[in-house]
């Protein structure tokens, strides 16, 4: 029996109260950083640090191919079978089970698997962009929780946001990032660029200086933390144009501007409760981008081509045209 629309919505847009999966989230976040730091160590530098990001797949997150041991290597999280898969272009494969185990054990096994594949790599073991416990990966025995059901709920949310961001990205013909997952803050992000150089932020360090070397609008999905709140969609502009914090129009119900974070937030619970969750996500992306581009005086005539977001229209066939060929 097919699932009802309401059941499908609950499946595709699961609630993600932070308290319900806090221990798993803290463990998984560190695992993601271990794999992400391997990607950073093996991949050539790209603008805005794009070489460090992971990508959503139909089953989880992947590094995508990385140069290693004279060929290519990918490391894939499979959140449906709950495995970590290391794959090489030589046909080698190592599979690790994702289950409740310490960060230290996960780190040891990942590095041992890489050495088994002939990949020698060193990473900085201190977690990044994480509040509180900054124990090095190899010594962290405190974080050791993995709830498969909770991870699957989070992954289903990632899939829906990934699809929504890809749709939002489609009509933009200016420079745009891929839809990618940054393991530092564990957020799925898309960035549009105005085409203008931004004021230098070199005083804030090389990472920030490169990330924000150009004027941007960024939006995406963030899993939340105990300190800052529940999972949310977010959107911000850098440098932020005057009036941006109170000028977004037609925002979905529940969307607000956080002075603390300097960005708009829409709680994931509001998306889940909506009659049209996908429409609500597009409304949030569009409303916040509209404010950034309008107030920032972006040259939108050369950056946007709205018809690209529409499905292609087929011309009607002539009345005497033969029927289309259909393979048996």
C-alpha positions as CSV (number, residue, x, y, z in Angstrom):
1,X,0.0,0.0,0.0
2,X,1.4,3.4,-1.0
3,X,2.1,5.8,1.8
4,X,-0.3,8.7,2.3
5,X,0.9,12.3,1.4
6,X,1.1,13.1,5.1
7,X,3.1,10.0,5.9
8,X,5.5,10.8,3.0
9,X,5.9,14.3,4.3
10,X,6.8,13.0,7.8
11,X,9.3,10.6,6.2
12,X,10.9,13.2,3.9
13,X,10.8,16.0,6.4
14,X,11.5,14.5,9.8
15,X,11.6,16.6,13.0
16,X,15.1,17.0,14.3
17,X,15.0,18.2,17.9
18,X,18.6,18.7,18.9
19,X,18.1,17.0,22.3
20,X,16.9,13.8,20.7
21,X,20.2,13.1,19.0
22,X,22.7,15.3,20.7
23,X,25.1,12.5,21.6
24,X,25.0,11.0,18.2
25,X,25.4,14.4,16.5
26,X,28.5,15.2,18.5
27,X,30.1,11.9,17.7
28,X,29.1,12.0,14.0
29,X,30.3,15.6,13.6
30,X,33.8,14.5,14.7
31,X,33.8,11.5,12.3
32,X,32.8,13.8,9.5
33,X,35.7,16.1,10.4
34,X,38.2,13.2,10.3
35,X,37.1,12.3,6.8
36,X,36.9,15.9,5.7
37,X,40.4,16.6,6.9
38,X,41.6,13.7,4.9
39,X,40.0,15.3,1.9
40,X,41.6,18.6,2.7
41,X,45.0,17.0,3.0
42,X,44.8,15.1,-0.3
43,X,43.0,17.6,-2.6
44,X,44.5,20.5,-4.5
45,X,43.5,24.0,-3.3
46,X,40.4,25.6,-4.8
47,X,38.9,29.0,-4.5
48,X,37.0,29.7,-1.3
49,X,38.2,26.3,0.1
50,X,35.8,24.4,-2.0
51,X,38.2,21.4,-2.1
52,X,37.4,20.6,1.5
53,X,33.7,20.0,1.2
54,X,31.6,16.8,1.1
55,X,28.6,16.1,-1.2
56,X,25.2,14.6,-0.6
57,X,24.6,11.3,-2.4
58,X,21.4,9.2,-2.6
59,X,22.9,7.2,0.4
60,X,24.9,9.6,2.4
61,X,27.9,11.9,2.0
62,X,31.0,11.5,-0.2
63,X,34.4,13.2,-0.5
64,X,34.2,12.7,-4.3
65,X,37.3,11.4,-6.0
66,X,40.6,12.6,-4.4
67,X,44.2,12.0,-5.8
68,X,45.9,9.3,-3.8
69,X,48.6,6.6,-4.3
70,X,48.8,7.3,-8.1
71,X,45.1,7.0,-8.7
72,X,41.9,8.3,-7.1
73,X,40.2,7.5,-3.8
74,X,36.8,8.4,-2.4
75,X,35.5,8.0,1.1
76,X,31.7,7.6,1.3
77,X,29.4,7.6,4.3
78,X,26.4,5.4,3.6
79,X,23.7,6.4,6.1
80,X,21.3,3.7,4.9
81,X,23.4,0.6,5.3
82,X,25.5,2.5,8.0
83,X,28.9,1.8,6.6
84,X,31.9,3.9,5.6
85,X,33.3,2.8,2.3
86,X,36.8,3.6,1.0
87,X,37.1,3.0,-2.7
88,X,40.0,3.3,-5.1
89,X,40.4,3.6,-8.9
90,X,42.4,0.3,-8.7
91,X,39.2,-1.6,-7.6
92,X,40.1,-1.9,-4.0
93,X,37.4,-1.4,-1.4
94,X,37.4,-1.3,2.4
95,X,34.2,-1.2,4.4
96,X,33.8,-0.1,8.0
97,X,30.6,-0.5,10.0
98,X,29.1,2.7,11.5
99,X,28.0,1.9,15.0
100,X,28.5,3.1,18.5
101,X,32.3,3.4,18.8
102,X,34.6,6.1,20.1
103,X,36.0,8.9,18.0
104,X,39.5,7.5,18.8
105,X,38.6,4.0,17.5
106,X,37.0,5.5,14.4
107,X,40.1,7.7,13.7
108,X,42.4,4.7,14.2
109,X,40.4,2.5,11.8
110,X,40.2,5.1,9.1
111,X,43.9,5.8,9.2
112,X,44.7,2.1,9.2
113,X,42.4,1.6,6.2
114,X,44.1,4.4,4.3
115,X,47.6,2.9,5.0
116,X,46.3,-0.5,3.8
117,X,45.3,1.2,0.5
118,X,48.8,2.7,0.3
119,X,47.7,6.2,1.2
120,X,49.9,8.0,3.7
121,X,48.3,11.2,5.1
122,X,48.5,13.2,8.3
123,X,45.7,15.4,9.6
124,X,45.4,18.0,12.3
125,X,43.5,16.1,15.0
126,X,41.9,18.9,16.9
127,X,38.2,19.4,16.0
128,X,37.3,22.7,14.3
129,X,34.3,25.0,14.8
130,X,33.1,22.9,17.7
131,X,32.2,24.4,21.1
132,X,33.4,22.7,24.2
133,X,35.4,19.5,24.2
134,X,38.3,19.8,21.8
135,X,40.0,16.6,22.6
136,X,42.2,15.3,19.8
137,X,40.5,12.6,17.7
138,X,43.1,10.0,18.5
139,X,42.4,10.5,22.3
140,X,38.7,11.0,22.3
141,X,36.9,8.1,24.0
142,X,34.1,10.2,25.4
143,X,32.1,10.7,22.1
144,X,31.0,7.1,21.2
145,X,27.3,7.2,20.3
146,X,25.7,6.3,17.0
147,X,21.9,6.0,16.7
148,X,21.2,4.8,13.2
149,X,17.5,5.9,13.2
150,X,18.5,9.5,14.3
151,X,21.2,9.6,11.6
152,X,18.7,8.5,8.9
153,X,16.3,11.3,10.0
154,X,19.1,13.9,9.6
155,X,20.1,12.4,6.3
156,X,16.6,12.6,4.9
157,X,16.5,16.2,5.8
158,X,19.9,16.7,4.1
159,X,18.5,15.1,0.9
160,X,15.5,17.4,0.8
161,X,17.6,20.6,1.4
162,X,20.1,19.5,-1.2
163,X,17.4,19.1,-3.8
164,X,15.9,22.5,-2.9
165,X,19.2,24.2,-3.1
166,X,20.0,22.7,-6.5
167,X,16.7,24.1,-7.7
168,X,17.4,27.5,-6.3
169,X,20.9,27.4,-7.9
170,X,19.6,26.5,-11.4
171,X,18.6,29.9,-12.8
172,X,21.7,31.7,-11.5
173,X,24.2,32.3,-14.3
174,X,26.7,34.3,-12.3
175,X,29.4,32.5,-10.3
176,X,27.9,30.0,-7.9
177,X,29.3,27.4,-5.6
178,X,28.2,23.7,-5.8
179,X,25.7,22.6,-3.2
180,X,28.2,21.2,-0.7
181,X,28.6,20.2,2.9
182,X,31.1,21.9,5.1
183,X,32.2,19.5,7.9
184,X,33.6,22.3,10.1
185,X,30.2,23.6,11.1
186,X,28.3,20.6,9.6
187,X,26.1,22.7,7.3
188,X,24.9,22.2,3.7
189,X,25.6,25.4,1.8
190,X,25.1,27.2,-1.5
191,X,26.8,30.5,-2.3
192,X,25.9,33.0,-5.0
193,X,28.5,35.6,-6.0
194,X,27.8,39.2,-7.1
195,X,31.0,39.3,-9.3
196,X,32.5,42.1,-7.1
197,X,35.6,41.8,-4.9
198,X,34.9,42.2,-1.2
199,X,36.8,44.3,1.3
200,X,39.8,42.4,2.6
201,X,39.3,40.3,5.7
202,X,43.0,39.2,5.9
203,X,43.2,40.4,9.5
204,X,40.8,37.5,10.4
205,X,43.1,34.9,9.0
206,X,43.7,33.1,5.8
207,X,40.6,30.9,6.0
208,X,38.2,33.8,6.3
209,X,40.1,35.9,3.9
210,X,39.8,33.3,1.1
211,X,36.3,32.3,1.9
212,X,35.0,35.9,1.7
213,X,37.3,37.4,-0.9
214,X,34.3,38.2,-3.0
215,X,30.8,39.6,-2.3
216,X,28.4,36.7,-1.5
217,X,25.0,35.6,-0.6
218,X,25.0,32.2,1.2
219,X,22.1,30.0,2.3
220,X,21.7,26.4,3.4
221,X,20.9,24.1,6.3
222,X,22.6,23.8,9.7
223,X,22.0,21.0,12.2
224,X,21.9,23.2,15.3
225,X,23.7,23.0,18.6
226,X,22.7,23.0,22.2
227,X,24.0,26.6,22.6
228,X,22.4,28.1,19.5
229,X,19.2,26.2,19.0
230,X,17.5,23.7,16.7
231,X,18.2,22.7,13.1
232,X,17.5,25.6,10.8
233,X,17.7,27.0,7.3
234,X,20.0,30.0,7.3
235,X,20.9,32.9,4.9
236,X,23.4,35.7,5.1
237,X,25.1,38.3,2.9
238,X,28.8,39.3,3.2
239,X,29.5,42.1,3.3
240,X,26.1,42.7,4.7
241,X,24.3,45.6,2.9
242,X,22.8,48.3,5.0
243,X,19.2,47.4,6.0
244,X,19.5,43.7,5.2
245,X,18.5,42.5,8.7
246,X,15.0,43.9,8.5
247,X,14.3,44.2,4.7
248,X,13.6,40.7,3.6
249,X,10.0,40.6,2.3
250,X,7.5,37.7,2.0
251,X,9.5,35.5,4.5
252,X,7.8,32.3,5.5
253,X,6.2,32.3,8.9
254,X,8.8,31.7,11.7
255,X,11.8,33.2,9.8
256,X,13.7,35.8,11.8
257,X,17.0,37.6,11.7
258,X,19.5,36.6,14.4
259,X,21.6,39.5,15.6
260,X,23.8,37.0,17.4
261,X,24.7,35.1,14.2
262,X,24.2,37.9,11.6
263,X,21.9,35.8,9.5
264,X,18.3,34.9,8.8
265,X,17.0,31.6,10.3
266,X,14.0,29.5,9.6
267,X,13.6,26.7,12.2
268,X,13.5,23.2,10.5
269,X,10.4,22.5,12.6
270,X,8.5,25.2,10.7
271,X,9.5,23.7,7.4
272,X,8.3,20.3,8.6
273,X,4.9,21.6,9.8
274,X,4.2,23.5,6.6
275,X,1.6,22.2,4.1
276,X,4.2,22.7,1.3
277,X,7.7,22.2,2.9
278,X,9.5,22.5,-0.5
279,X,7.6,25.7,-1.3
280,X,8.5,27.1,2.1
281,X,12.2,26.4,1.5
282,X,12.2,28.1,-1.9
283,X,10.3,31.1,-0.4
284,X,13.0,31.5,2.3
285,X,15.9,31.2,-0.2
286,X,14.2,33.7,-2.7
287,X,13.2,36.2,-0.1
288,X,16.6,36.5,1.6
289,X,18.5,36.5,-1.7
290,X,16.1,39.2,-3.0
291,X,17.0,41.4,-0.1
292,X,20.7,40.9,-0.4
293,X,20.8,41.5,-4.2
294,X,18.4,44.5,-4.1
295,X,20.1,46.3,-1.2
296,X,23.6,45.3,-2.4
297,X,22.8,46.7,-5.9
298,X,23.9,43.5,-7.6
299,X,23.9,43.6,-11.5
300,X,21.0,41.1,-11.7
301,X,20.4,41.5,-15.4
302,X,23.6,39.6,-16.0
303,X,23.4,37.2,-13.1
304,X,19.9,35.7,-13.3
305,X,18.1,33.9,-16.1
306,X,14.7,32.8,-14.5
307,X,13.5,30.7,-17.4
308,X,16.4,28.2,-16.7
309,X,14.5,27.1,-13.6
310,X,11.4,26.1,-15.6
311,X,11.0,22.6,-17.0
312,X,11.6,22.5,-20.8
313,X,8.5,22.9,-22.9
314,X,8.0,20.5,-25.7
315,X,6.8,21.8,-29.0
316,X,3.7,20.1,-30.3
317,X,4.4,17.5,-33.0
318,X,2.9,18.2,-36.5
319,X,-0.4,16.4,-37.1
320,X,1.2,14.1,-39.7
321,X,4.3,13.3,-37.7
322,X,5.0,9.6,-37.0
323,X,4.6,8.4,-33.4
324,X,7.7,8.5,-31.3
325,X,9.8,5.4,-31.3
326,X,9.4,3.3,-28.2
327,X,11.6,0.4,-27.5
328,X,9.8,-2.8,-26.6
